[in-house]
């Protein structure tokens, strides 16, 4: 039976230090992974497939991650790939493995994203309704990993966190009193945003060689090249404004709810 969505979930449990504006409940990269999972796993349906691609995480971390998957009865396959240097190798490996799955859509997810409840269903419903060739992203603008000034929405981001049986449960809250002027609660076409997209499998299949060329010739920050590739191929890129997810990194939070 065809899967509705295949999620490539990339994990790497190492970070050099904690950023000062991470939520207080997070003390390590592994905490952040569990925190991220508890915003993602409740949204995974029976007709989804997860490909867990890990790059040199410890056995202890892998045990916690797979316990989380099993708690939600996730249909997942586990693979190890990478050279302990970042997402560049696992990124391409994951896309190629996902193309082997009988699936309608493919999404590449990193282990430090926090998702608004209902984000995945909202994304899939929009893609089902569009007749044109499109890709979608959970992030509504180009990532900026250094948003740490006093005007940064991330400093006003106060999720409610509950810890149960070593697992974090996230109840994110949108901040409506914020300086961002483009909050409209609507879908918008974008020229540039992240390369972590939800793809129609047929579109990804047709572009995989181009994406591999970009991945081989660029540093990991390849987002602009991939977005320009979509434009060149007349594939529209959509994002919901404000973002349906938030990217947490060692440098900060980007973008913000």
Secondary structure, DSSP 8 states (H G I E B T S, - for coil): --EEEEEEEEE----SS--TTS-TT--SHHHHHHHHHHHHGGG--TTEEEEEEESS--HHHHHHHHHHHHHTT--EEEEE---SS-HHHHHHHHHHHHTTS-EEEEEEEETTEEE-TTHHHHHHHHHHH--S-EEEES-SS---TT--STT-GGGG---EEEEETTEEEEE----SS-S-TT--SEEEE-SS--S-EEEEHHHHHHHHHHHHHHHHHS-S--HHHHHHHHHHTT-EEEEEES-SEEEE-SS-EES--
